[in-house]
Amino acid sequence: VQLQASGGGLVQAGGSLRLSCVVSGSAEIFSNQMYWYRQAPGKLRELVADITSDDKTSYKSTAKGRFIISRDNAKNTGYLQMNSLKPEDTGLYYCNIKQYWGQGTLVTVSS
C-alpha cells in the first residue's frame, strides 16, 4: 500500500492550494477514514481534517471554513482544498489511512 501526496507549493497569503493523496495497492484500505495532518517547523504533527468512508468530515478549528476535505472513491484519491491560506498554515502536510502515511507535501505561505 502506498499513499502519494502532492499539490504543495509556495503561495501568498490569501491564496489557495489543493492537495491530493492517491492511494494505491489496496482499494479496501481507501475505504477507511482518511486524515490530513500538518507539521509546522519545530512543532508536533497535528490533525487538520478527516473524512469518513461515508463522507462525514471534521476539521481543526483554525481550518474550519477555509479548508475542505473530500474523497473520490472511483479514483482512490483524497483531497484537501485549502483557501484563504495564512502564514501559520505553513508546514509539511501528510495524508494518513490506518497505519499508512504519505511522504508529505510542503506548503509554504508567504505574508
C-alpha positions in Angstrom: 0.0 0.0 0.0 1.3 3.5 -0.9 -0.1 6.9 -0.3 1.3 9.6 -2.6 0.7 13.1 -1.5 1.1 16.1 -3.9 0.0 19.6 -4.6 2.0 21.6 -2.1 3.9 24.7 -3.1 4.6 28.4 -2.3 1.6 30.7 -2.2 0.9 34.2 -0.9 -1.3 34.7 2.0 -4.9 34.6 0.9 -4.2 32.1 -1.9 -5.3 28.6 -2.4 -3.8 25.2 -2.9 -5.4 21.8 -3.4 -3.6 18.8 -2.0 -4.1 15.3 -3.4 -3.4 11.9 -1.9 -3.5 8.9 -4.2 -3.9 5.5 -2.5 -2.5 2.5 -4.4 -2.1 -1.1 -3.6 -5.5 -1.7 -1.9 -9.0 -0.5 -2.6 -10.0 -1.8 0.7 -7.6 0.5 2.5 -9.1 3.5 0.8 -12.5 2.6 2.2 -11.3 3.7 5.7 -11.2 7.1 7.3 -8.6 9.4 5.8 -6.8 12.1 7.7 -4.7 15.1 6.8 -2.0 16.2 9.2 0.3 19.2 9.2 3.7 19.5 10.8 4.9 23.1 11.1 8.7 23.8 11.5 9.7 22.9 15.1 6.2 21.7 16.1 4.5 18.4 16.5 2.3 16.9 13.8 -1.3 18.0 14.2 -4.5 16.8 12.7 -6.1 19.3 10.3 -9.0 17.4 8.8 -10.5 14.0 8.4 -13.2 12.3 6.3 -15.0 9.0 6.9 -15.9 6.4 4.3 -19.4 7.9 4.1 -18.1 11.5 3.7 -18.5 12.8 7.2 -15.9 15.5 7.8 -14.3 17.2 10.7 -11.8 20.0 10.9 -9.3 21.6 13.3 -10.9 24.8 14.5 -8.4 27.0 12.6 -9.1 25.2 9.4 -12.9 25.3 9.6 -14.5 27.5 7.0 -11.3 27.7 4.9 -10.3 24.0 4.2 -12.5 21.4 2.5 -11.6 17.7 2.7 -13.1 15.3 0.2 -12.6 12.0 -1.4 -13.1 10.4 -4.8 -13.7 6.7 -4.3 -13.6 5.9 -8.0 -10.0 7.3 -8.1 -8.8 6.2 -4.7 -7.9 9.8 -4.1 -8.4 12.1 -1.2 -8.2 15.9 -1.4 -7.6 18.9 0.8 -8.7 22.2 -0.7 -7.1 25.0 1.2 -8.4 28.5 0.8 -7.6 31.9 2.3 -4.2 30.5 3.3 -2.3 32.1 6.1 1.4 32.0 7.0 0.6 29.8 10.0 -0.7 27.2 7.6 2.9 26.6 6.5 4.2 23.1 7.0 4.5 19.6 5.7 1.1 18.1 5.0 0.7 14.3 5.3 -2.2 12.1 4.4 -2.9 9.0 6.5 -5.1 6.0 6.5 -4.7 3.5 9.3 -1.0 2.8 9.6 -0.1 4.1 6.2 1.3 7.6 5.6 2.1 9.6 2.6 5.5 11.2 2.2 4.4 14.7 2.9 4.0 17.7 0.7 5.3 21.1 1.6 3.1 24.1 1.8 4.7 27.5 2.3 2.5 30.6 2.7 4.3 33.9 2.5 3.0 37.0 4.1 
